[in-house]
Structure formats: C-alpha cells, structure tokens
Amino acid sequence: MSVHSGSLPGLDFLNRVKVKDLVDDRKIATVLHNQKVSVAFEKLIEERILSLPVYLGRGKYGSSVDIIDIVHYVLNAASDEDVRAGRLDGVLNAKTCEEIANISGRNAFLPVEQEMPLARAIELMSKKKKNAHRISVIDAGGELLHILTQSQVLRFLYQNLDQFPDIKNKSVADLHLVKRDVLTVTPNDQVKSAFEKMLTNHVSALAIVNEEGKPIGNFSATDLKLIGMDGDLFAKMLGTVGEFKQHIPVDGVVAQLISVTMDTPLDKVIQQFVVARVHRVYIIDPETQNLQGIISLGDLLSIFV
C-alpha cells in the first residue's frame, strides 16, 4: 500500500529532501577487488557491518561482498571436517573478493546521485522496486560518498513522522503491512540447513519456532556477522540453531524476537525497528501467541512512496 492522495504533503516532503541530506562524514569501509576473502571477512567483523563495496580501480565499484556471501562460499568450498577443525585459511585465501561478491544475489552495486530526491531512493529500497538493502551515494563525478541503508532511511522517517499525519497512527492491519508467508526453523534444525533456506528463498532471517509452531526467536544474517567473535563459530554452523544461538554474544545486539500485533500503530512499529535496531519484526496474535506474519524494512518503506 502506498501513501494515498490525502498524504501528498508527506510525498512533497520526501521530494524536497535530497539523498545527500542523509549522508554523514563516516569513513566508508571498502575492499579491493583483488584482496582475498580473508581480508573482507576480518574487516566485516572488525567494523561490525554486514557488507563491503568492492573497489575495482579507476573510481569504479562492483557488487558488494557481505557475510552471507562469505559463509555461503566457505561452507561450499570447505569440507565439514575442515570447518569443524577450523582449517579455513586455505579456503579464505583461495579466492578474491571480486570472485565471490554477490554470489548470494543480494548485493548488486546500485549507485544514485546525491541530488536524487529521497522519495526516489526510497522507491528503490521498497518492495515495489528493487528492495535494495543499501544504495551507493555518488557525486556528479561518480565518486562514492556514502552507503545509505534501509535502516538509516527508516530512522530519518521516524524522526519526521509528523510529515505523514494520515498514516502515522494507522495500524498494521489498516496499512495492509502483513506478509503472512513466514519462513521458520526449529532449535533442532542444523544451522547449515537454516542458512541454505535463507539463501534459497532470498531472505535474511528466519523465525525460530517451538514444537507447537509458536515463535521463540530469530535467526538472521546479523547472527552470522558475529561468527568472527569466536574462532570456532564456523564449526558451530554444523550444529543446531539452538546451540548456535547460545554462542552469539549479545553485547548490545538484540537477540530475542521483536514483535507487534495487527493493532499496533505505524509509529510504534517503526519505533520497534529503530530502538531495537532490527531488520524485521514479527506479527503475533496477543491471545494465542501464534505467528501471523512478518514486516521487513522494505515493507515499511513501501508505504511512504
């Protein structure tokens, strides 16, 4: 559902704001196209980020490499025995970042000029268009200035919700935000299988459910980012989801399942995303605790354009 004609002031606002207005001075972490996968992996862990643009030289960038690309590559290139024993130096140094960038199909390079209206950028990030998790902000000469993420855009919208009076208090049900096809795993499923399920279905998270099918947690790409916090967490991917989650250091990162109901107003939904720093929230029936659906960042952004 998009913002209807009654919310044109909100659309006018998004057309007045430029992408550059959301750009900050933070240094952009990148990798060279010919650097080994091990370099990208170490930098992702060190910077606590999910993705790195791959610099091709002469001012050009290619697809990004992210933690899902690396995990997918390692688990397919290394034997279970080597993974279990932590013998991964050979695999991590066998290929370059350019060779494995975007093997997950999630990280195409999507450049936008800094003068682009924010409304157009949100369209690219919404489910209506490319559902881009991040876009690369460039100047008129093509120089990379910033990586703008869905989360950053949502934080900006949250700070300016008064510009959208017609929808800020509407509920999840009113806005038709419900996506009912929620992919799940159980604590007893193997992590490797759960990861393959994410990759096959082009999603970055799965709801963890108990034997009764009720949601009890979340398994996501953010969990995979934390693999490097422990030298043998790659090996732990050969264990179960329940075992793996026990080894994820919380350290300020919300580990539990974040949920809303069909009656939750939009401003409270967005607040959950912003405060908990999550990429999706689950819709739970407050009486039965049954899983009713899921809302992603792309779903939320779609209602503003």
C-alpha positions as CSV (number, residue, x, y, z in Angstrom):
1,M,0.0,0.0,0.0
2,S,1.3,3.4,-0.8
3,V,0.6,6.8,0.7
4,H,-2.7,7.9,-0.8
5,S,-3.6,11.3,-2.2
6,G,-4.5,12.6,1.3
7,S,-0.8,12.3,2.2
8,L,0.6,14.4,-0.6
9,P,2.3,16.8,2.0
10,G,4.4,13.8,3.0
11,L,5.4,13.0,-0.5
12,D,6.2,16.6,-1.2
13,F,8.5,16.5,1.9
14,L,10.3,13.4,0.5
15,N,10.7,15.0,-2.8
16,R,12.2,18.1,-1.2
17,V,14.7,16.1,0.8
18,K,17.8,15.0,-1.2
19,V,19.8,11.8,-0.6
20,K,22.8,14.0,0.3
21,D,20.8,15.3,3.3
22,L,21.2,11.8,4.9
23,V,24.9,11.5,4.2
24,D,27.3,11.8,7.1
25,D,31.1,12.1,7.3
26,R,31.7,8.5,8.4
27,K,34.5,6.8,6.5
28,I,33.3,4.1,4.1
29,A,34.8,0.7,4.6
30,T,35.7,-1.0,1.3
31,V,37.8,-3.8,0.0
32,L,39.9,-4.0,-3.2
33,H,38.8,-6.4,-5.9
34,N,42.0,-8.4,-5.7
35,Q,42.1,-8.7,-1.9
36,K,41.5,-12.2,-0.5
37,V,38.2,-13.2,1.1
38,S,40.0,-13.4,4.4
39,V,40.6,-9.6,4.3
40,A,36.9,-8.9,3.7
41,F,35.9,-11.3,6.5
42,E,38.2,-9.7,9.0
43,K,37.1,-6.2,8.1
44,L,33.4,-7.1,8.4
45,I,33.9,-8.4,11.9
46,E,36.2,-5.6,12.9
47,E,33.8,-2.9,11.6
48,R,30.7,-4.8,12.8
49,I,29.0,-4.3,9.5
50,L,27.3,-6.7,7.1
51,S,28.6,-5.6,3.7
52,L,31.6,-4.0,1.9
53,P,31.7,-2.4,-1.5
54,V,34.3,-3.9,-3.8
55,Y,36.6,-1.3,-5.4
56,L,37.6,-2.2,-8.9
57,G,40.0,0.7,-9.5
58,R,39.8,3.9,-11.5
59,G,37.0,5.1,-9.4
60,K,34.8,2.2,-10.2
61,Y,32.9,-0.2,-7.8
62,G,31.4,-3.6,-8.4
63,S,28.9,-5.6,-6.3
64,S,29.4,-5.7,-2.6
65,V,30.6,-8.7,-0.6
66,D,28.7,-9.5,2.5
67,I,28.8,-12.0,5.4
68,I,26.2,-14.2,3.6
69,D,28.4,-14.4,0.5
70,I,31.4,-15.4,2.6
71,V,29.5,-18.1,4.7
72,H,28.0,-19.5,1.5
73,Y,31.4,-19.7,-0.1
74,V,33.2,-21.3,2.9
75,L,30.5,-23.9,3.6
76,N,30.5,-25.0,-0.1
77,A,34.3,-24.8,-0.6
78,A,35.5,-26.4,2.6
79,S,34.7,-29.9,3.9
80,D,32.8,-30.4,7.1
81,E,35.9,-31.9,8.6
82,D,38.0,-28.8,7.8
83,V,35.2,-26.5,9.0
84,R,34.9,-28.5,12.3
85,A,38.7,-28.3,12.8
86,G,39.0,-24.6,11.9
87,R,41.3,-25.3,8.9
88,L,39.9,-22.4,6.8
89,D,42.9,-20.3,6.0
90,G,43.4,-22.0,2.6
91,V,39.7,-21.5,1.6
92,L,39.6,-17.9,2.8
93,N,42.7,-17.1,0.9
94,A,41.9,-19.1,-2.3
95,K,39.6,-16.5,-3.9
96,T,39.4,-12.8,-4.2
97,C,36.6,-10.5,-3.0
98,E,35.6,-9.8,-6.6
99,E,35.2,-13.6,-7.3
100,I,32.7,-14.1,-4.5
101,A,31.0,-10.7,-4.4
102,N,27.2,-11.1,-4.7
103,I,27.1,-14.8,-5.0
104,S,24.1,-14.6,-2.7
105,G,22.4,-12.3,-5.3
106,R,21.7,-9.7,-2.6
107,N,24.4,-7.1,-3.2
108,A,24.3,-5.6,-6.7
109,F,26.0,-2.2,-7.0
110,L,23.2,0.4,-7.1
111,P,24.6,3.9,-7.4
112,V,22.4,7.0,-7.0
113,E,23.5,10.6,-7.3
114,Q,23.5,12.7,-4.1
115,E,21.0,15.1,-5.6
116,M,18.3,12.5,-6.1
117,P,15.1,13.2,-4.2
118,L,14.8,10.9,-1.2
119,A,11.4,9.7,-2.5
120,R,13.0,8.1,-5.5
121,A,15.7,6.4,-3.3
122,I,13.0,5.0,-1.0
123,E,11.3,3.6,-4.1
124,L,14.5,1.6,-4.9
125,M,14.6,0.3,-1.4
126,S,10.9,-0.6,-1.2
127,K,9.3,-3.9,-2.1
128,K,7.7,-2.2,-5.1
129,K,11.0,-1.8,-6.9
130,K,14.4,-3.5,-6.2
131,N,14.1,-3.9,-2.4
132,A,17.7,-2.7,-2.2
133,H,19.0,-3.2,1.3
134,R,21.6,-0.4,0.6
135,I,22.4,2.0,-2.2
136,S,25.7,3.7,-3.0
137,V,25.6,7.5,-3.0
138,I,27.9,9.1,-5.6
139,D,28.7,12.7,-6.6
140,A,28.4,14.0,-10.1
141,G,31.9,12.6,-10.9
142,G,31.0,9.1,-9.8
143,E,33.0,9.2,-6.5
144,L,31.5,7.1,-3.8
145,L,30.4,9.3,-0.9
146,H,28.3,7.1,1.3
147,I,26.4,3.8,1.7
148,L,22.8,4.5,2.5
149,T,20.9,1.7,4.2
150,Q,17.2,0.9,4.6
151,S,17.7,1.3,8.4
152,Q,19.2,4.8,8.0
153,V,16.3,5.9,5.9
154,L,13.8,4.5,8.4
155,R,15.4,6.3,11.2
156,F,15.1,9.5,9.2
157,L,11.4,8.8,8.6
158,Y,10.9,8.1,12.2
159,Q,12.3,11.5,13.2
160,N,9.9,13.1,10.7
161,L,6.7,11.2,11.1
162,D,4.8,14.4,11.7
163,Q,5.1,14.9,7.9
164,F,2.8,11.9,7.4
165,P,-0.3,12.6,9.6
166,D,-2.6,10.4,7.5
167,I,-0.7,7.2,8.2
168,K,1.4,7.6,11.4
169,N,-1.4,6.4,13.6
170,K,-2.8,3.8,11.3
171,S,-2.5,0.1,12.4
172,V,-0.6,-2.7,10.8
173,A,-4.0,-4.1,9.6
174,D,-5.1,-0.7,8.2
175,L,-1.9,-0.3,6.2
176,H,-2.0,-3.9,4.9
177,L,1.5,-4.5,6.1
178,V,1.0,-8.2,6.8
179,K,3.2,-10.6,4.9
180,R,1.9,-13.9,6.0
181,D,4.4,-16.3,4.4
182,V,6.9,-16.5,7.2
183,L,9.8,-19.0,6.8
184,T,10.7,-20.8,10.0
185,V,13.2,-23.2,11.6
186,T,13.3,-25.0,14.9
187,P,16.0,-25.0,17.5
188,N,16.9,-28.6,16.4
189,D,17.5,-27.8,12.8
190,Q,21.1,-27.7,11.6
191,V,22.4,-24.1,11.2
192,K,23.8,-25.0,7.7
193,S,20.4,-26.1,6.6
194,A,18.8,-22.9,8.0
195,F,21.4,-20.8,6.2
196,E,20.7,-22.6,2.9
197,K,17.0,-22.0,3.4
198,M,17.7,-18.3,3.8
199,L,19.8,-18.3,0.6
200,T,17.3,-20.3,-1.5
201,N,14.4,-18.0,-0.5
202,H,16.4,-14.8,-0.8
203,V,15.7,-13.7,2.8
204,S,18.0,-12.6,5.5
205,A,16.2,-14.1,8.5
206,L,14.0,-17.0,9.7
207,A,11.7,-17.2,12.7
208,I,12.6,-19.8,15.2
209,V,9.5,-21.7,16.4
210,N,9.0,-24.4,19.0
211,E,7.3,-27.8,18.7
212,E,3.9,-26.1,18.7
213,G,4.9,-23.7,15.9
214,K,4.9,-20.7,18.2
215,P,7.7,-18.1,17.6
216,I,10.5,-18.1,20.2
217,G,13.4,-16.3,18.4
218,N,15.0,-15.0,15.3
219,F,17.9,-16.4,13.2
220,S,19.4,-13.8,10.9
221,A,22.3,-12.5,8.9
222,T,23.2,-10.4,11.9
223,D,23.9,-13.6,13.8
224,L,26.3,-14.7,11.0
225,K,28.1,-11.4,11.3
226,L,29.1,-12.4,14.8
227,I,30.8,-15.6,13.7
228,G,34.2,-14.0,13.9
229,M,33.8,-13.2,17.5
230,D,34.8,-16.7,18.3
231,G,37.4,-18.6,16.2
232,D,35.3,-21.8,16.0
233,L,31.9,-20.4,15.3
234,F,32.2,-21.5,11.7
235,A,32.3,-25.0,13.1
236,K,29.3,-24.2,15.2
237,M,27.3,-23.8,12.0
238,L,27.5,-27.5,11.7
239,G,25.5,-27.8,14.9
240,T,21.9,-26.9,15.6
241,V,20.2,-23.5,15.6
242,G,19.5,-23.7,19.3
243,E,23.2,-24.5,20.0
244,F,24.4,-21.7,17.7
245,K,22.2,-19.0,19.3
246,Q,23.7,-19.8,22.7
247,H,27.1,-18.8,21.4
248,I,26.1,-15.5,19.9
249,P,27.5,-12.6,22.1
250,V,24.6,-10.2,22.9
251,D,26.8,-7.1,23.5
252,G,24.0,-4.7,22.9
253,V,22.6,-6.5,19.9
254,V,19.0,-7.5,20.5
255,A,18.9,-11.3,20.2
256,Q,15.3,-12.0,21.0
257,L,12.3,-11.9,18.7
258,I,10.8,-8.5,18.3
259,S,7.1,-8.4,17.7
260,V,4.0,-6.3,17.2
261,T,0.3,-7.0,16.7
262,M,-2.2,-6.3,14.0
263,D,-3.4,-3.3,16.1
264,T,0.0,-1.7,16.6
265,P,0.1,1.8,15.0
266,L,2.7,2.6,12.5
267,D,4.7,5.0,14.7
268,K,5.0,2.2,17.3
269,V,6.0,-0.3,14.7
270,I,8.8,2.0,13.4
271,Q,9.9,2.7,16.9
272,Q,10.4,-1.0,17.4
273,F,12.7,-1.2,14.4
274,V,14.7,1.9,15.4
275,V,15.1,1.2,19.1
276,A,15.8,-2.5,18.7
277,R,18.0,-1.9,15.6
278,V,16.4,-4.9,13.8
279,H,15.6,-5.5,10.1
280,R,12.2,-7.1,10.6
281,V,9.5,-7.5,13.2
282,Y,7.1,-10.4,13.6
283,I,3.3,-10.1,14.0
284,I,2.0,-12.1,16.9
285,D,-1.6,-12.8,18.0
286,P,-1.6,-11.5,21.5
287,E,-4.1,-14.1,22.7
288,T,-2.7,-17.3,21.1
289,Q,0.9,-16.2,20.6
290,N,0.6,-17.6,17.1
291,L,2.8,-16.2,14.3
292,Q,0.6,-14.1,12.0
293,G,3.1,-12.6,9.7
294,I,6.3,-10.5,9.3
295,I,7.2,-6.9,8.4
296,S,10.5,-6.2,6.8
297,L,12.2,-2.8,6.3
298,G,11.3,-3.0,2.6
299,D,7.7,-3.5,3.5
300,L,7.7,-0.4,5.7
301,L,9.4,1.8,3.2
302,S,6.8,0.8,0.6
303,I,4.0,2.7,2.3
304,F,5.8,6.0,2.1
305,V,6.1,6.2,-1.7
